[in-house]
Amino acid sequence: MVNEKKQVKRNLYFNIFSLLANVIVGVLYTPYLVKSLGIVAYGIVPLALIINQYVSVLTGSLTSALTRFYTVSIQRKEYTEASKFLTTSFVMIFCLIIFLFAFLFLLIRDVDNVFNIPVDLLKSSKLLFFFTICSFFISLLSSVFNITLYAANRLDYLNVIKIIRTSFKLMLVFCLFELYDHNIAYVGLANLLTEAIILTFSCYLFFKYSESSVKLNYNLFDIQSLRVLFVMSIWVIIQQLGDTMIYRIDNVFINKYWSSKESGIIGAFTELGTYTLIIAGVISSLFGPLILQAYSRNEHSVVQQMTIDRSLSVGVLLAVIVGMLCGFSPIILKIWLGEGFVQYHWWLYLKLFTIPFFAAAGVFAFAARAWNRVKMPAIYTIGIGCLNLTFVWLIVKYFNFGQITIIYILLICLIAGIVQSYFLNGLVFTSLYQGTKKIILINFVKILSVLIMVSIIGFLLTPLFQNFNPLVSLPILALTGLLLLVLSFKVFLTKDQLNAMIALVYNK
């Protein structure tokens, strides 16, 4: 138990180091790209990432399934089974890469028929897509190696990998831009070089820190393991397809029916949301391995209490952060991206408001995947995704009144996102642990209350600080956010929940 507590604390510290790296890069990277490329050219970068997300629907489902079965096997000391799952997954990943590469090559060739891309940027855009997809394939191999670290609760090493990925992405882009040219293709090339470095480091960690009884051998490829992984992967694929139709479809429609300028703005706001989720990951990622390990030991009371408490804690934390970003958005956008983005601050509200519920639901998802209950959420998620896609298409097709329509699109996606993330995952959790429905609804109200309260406070205080020098306004905003976080934790968390959060950092 002492070792586990020490490891959790070590994981937290490395999570914080990773967070700091992401904050520094987040502050510098997106503004640097926007200023170097221009908003029109930058608008193509998020589109390449959208293709990666669709591809990850297939491949990410496999690593998700492998994480579950490999970790359970390791915790139960079934090393032969763990070796079979690991070897079988590598074979599946290689087959998927070969299959997808041919398909994606055709997509890259005709990318201008899929997205709205200016003619003068077409050649560099195709290279951007090519490099980005290749870097994603390499990252898949790294992720399979790194599952062994997750199963051993070595999030510290996983965070070292994240820090390398984040920092090298910025450094290599800067070097390529300054030494050669401000070309969007170099954004993809920087990602490709970074992923090659990470794959090398991941191989080193795998062979040094994986269980000695776990082997990676082609002869351990197992049809039964393939069948088990395939069944879970199919349902995860279906769920992630639904996720993509909810969380990324807005940028596709905005690019197609408006221009890469508007999609670039939405893409920048989406990046801010991504960095916010990384902040949530500092805390929430600590609980994934612990929940899975507790499940493997049949400690279901621990799984239930940990999931409910940590879901609320993460939700409240993100509600304060998102409330600050939205409430003070005119100040933050002016400093971060420039005066021209301030007029779109209501788009930022609609893009970020789903994040606290998404982060809280992520803790529920840890429990659901530990139980291998992925079928029901997959079916409902694809249904919600299809409805969201249909409503967005109808609005764009028949009720397009200019940029005001973008507000309607973002609002529909926001509602769909909250329903799919918090309520659907909460429903799955209540089916696993009876009698938890009321507390999940109460926690939703708490998270929503914090989000609205902090946003209103930020909105009311913005005129007071709007004309301050950034060196003055940013420390004031940070102090305000810290005070609101302490107040929210004191008001909305129970004493035990608050003590559990404090214990992550400090133990007597």
Rosetta blueprint (number, residue, H / E / L):
1 M L
2 V H
3 N H
4 E H
5 K H
6 K H
7 Q H
8 V H
9 K H
10 R H
11 N H
12 L H
13 Y H
14 F H
15 N H
16 I H
17 F H
18 S H
19 L H
20 L H
21 A H
22 N H
23 V H
24 I H
25 V H
26 G H
27 V H
28 L H
29 Y H
30 T H
31 P H
32 Y H
33 L H
34 V H
35 K H
36 S H
37 L H
38 G L
39 I H
40 V H
41 A H
42 Y H
43 G L
44 I L
45 V H
46 P H
47 L H
48 A H
49 L H
50 I H
51 I H
52 N H
53 Q H
54 Y H
55 V H
56 S H
57 V H
58 L H
59 T H
60 G H
61 S H
62 L H
63 T H
64 S H
65 A H
66 L H
67 T H
68 R H
69 F H
70 Y H
71 T H
72 V H
73 S H
74 I H
75 Q H
76 R L
77 K L
78 E L
79 Y H
80 T H
81 E H
82 A H
83 S H
84 K H
85 F H
86 L H
87 T H
88 T H
89 S H
90 F H
91 V H
92 M H
93 I H
94 F H
95 C H
96 L H
97 I H
98 I H
99 F H
100 L H
101 F H
102 A H
103 F H
104 L H
105 F H
106 L H
107 L H
108 I H
109 R H
110 D L
111 V H
112 D H
113 N H
114 V H
115 F L
116 N L
117 I L
118 P L
119 V H
120 D H
121 L H
122 L H
123 K H
124 S H
125 S H
126 K H
127 L H
128 L H
129 F H
130 F H
131 F H
132 T H
133 I H
134 C H
135 S H
136 F H
137 F H
138 I H
139 S H
140 L H
141 L H
142 S H
143 S H
144 V H
145 F H
146 N H
147 I H
148 T H
149 L H
150 Y H
151 A H
152 A L
153 N L
154 R L
155 L H
156 D H
157 Y H
158 L H
159 N H
160 V H
161 I H
162 K H
163 I H
164 I H
165 R H
166 T H
167 S H
168 F H
169 K H
170 L H
171 M H
172 L H
173 V H
174 F H
175 C H
176 L H
177 F H
178 E H
179 L H
180 Y L
181 D L
182 H L
183 N L
184 I L
185 A H
186 Y H
187 V H
188 G H
189 L H
190 A H
191 N H
192 L H
193 L H
194 T H
195 E H
196 A H
197 I H
198 I H
199 L H
200 T H
201 F H
202 S H
203 C H
204 Y H
205 L H
206 F H
207 F H
208 K H
209 Y H
210 S L
211 E L
212 S L
213 S L
214 V L
215 K L
216 L L
217 N L
218 Y H
219 N H
220 L H
221 F L
222 D L
223 I H
224 Q H
225 S H
226 L H
227 R H
228 V H
229 L H
230 F H
231 V H
232 M H
233 S H
234 I H
235 W H
236 V H
237 I H
238 I H
239 Q H
240 Q H
241 L H
242 G H
243 D H
244 T H
245 M H
246 I H
247 Y H
248 R L
249 I H
250 D H
251 N H
252 V H
253 F H
254 I H
255 N H
256 K H
257 Y H
258 W L
259 S L
260 S H
261 K H
262 E H
263 S H
264 G H
265 I H
266 I H
267 G H
268 A H
269 F H
270 T H
271 E H
272 L H
273 G H
274 T H
275 Y H
276 T H
277 L H
278 I H
279 I H
280 A H
281 G H
282 V H
283 I H
284 S H
285 S L
286 L L
287 F H
288 G H
289 P H
290 L H
291 I H
292 L H
293 Q H
294 A H
295 Y H
296 S H
297 R L
298 N L
299 E L
300 H H
301 S H
302 V H
303 V H
304 Q H
305 Q H
306 M H
307 T H
308 I H
309 D H
310 R H
311 S H
312 L H
313 S H
314 V H
315 G H
316 V H
317 L H
318 L H
319 A H
320 V H
321 I H
322 V H
323 G H
324 M H
325 L H
326 C H
327 G H
328 F L
329 S H
330 P H
331 I H
332 I H
333 L H
334 K H
335 I H
336 W H
337 L L
338 G L
339 E H
340 G H
341 F H
342 V H
343 Q H
344 Y H
345 H H
346 W H
347 W H
348 L H
349 Y H
350 L H
351 K H
352 L H
353 F L
354 T L
355 I H
356 P H
357 F H
358 F H
359 A H
360 A H
361 A H
362 G H
363 V H
364 F H
365 A H
366 F H
367 A H
368 A H
369 R H
370 A H
371 W L
372 N L
373 R L
374 V L
375 K H
376 M H
377 P H
378 A H
379 I H
380 Y H
381 T H
382 I H
383 G H
384 I H
385 G H
386 C H
387 L H
388 N H
389 L H
390 T H
391 F H
392 V H
393 W H
394 L H
395 I H
396 V H
397 K H
398 Y H
399 F L
400 N L
401 F L
402 G L
403 Q L
404 I H
405 T H
406 I H
407 I H
408 Y H
409 I H
410 L H
411 L H
412 I H
413 C H
414 L H
415 I H
416 A H
417 G H
418 I H
419 V H
420 Q H
421 S H
422 Y H
423 F H
424 L H
425 N H
426 G H
427 L H
428 V H
429 F H
430 T H
431 S H
432 L H
433 Y L
434 Q L
435 G L
436 T L
437 K H
438 K H
439 I H
440 I H
441 L H
442 I H
443 N H
444 F H
445 V H
446 K H
447 I H
448 L H
449 S H
450 V H
451 L H
452 I H
453 M H
454 V H
455 S H
456 I H
457 I H
458 G H
459 F H
460 L H
461 L H
462 T H
463 P H
464 L H
465 F H
466 Q L
467 N L
468 F L
469 N L
470 P H
471 L H
472 V H
473 S H
474 L H
475 P H
476 I H
477 L H
478 A H
479 L H
480 T H
481 G H
482 L H
483 L H
484 L H
485 L H
486 V H
487 L H
488 S H
489 F H
490 K H
491 V H
492 F H
493 L L
494 T L
495 K H
496 D H
497 Q H
498 L H
499 N H
500 A H
501 M H
502 I H
503 A H
504 L H
505 V H
506 Y L
507 N L
508 K L
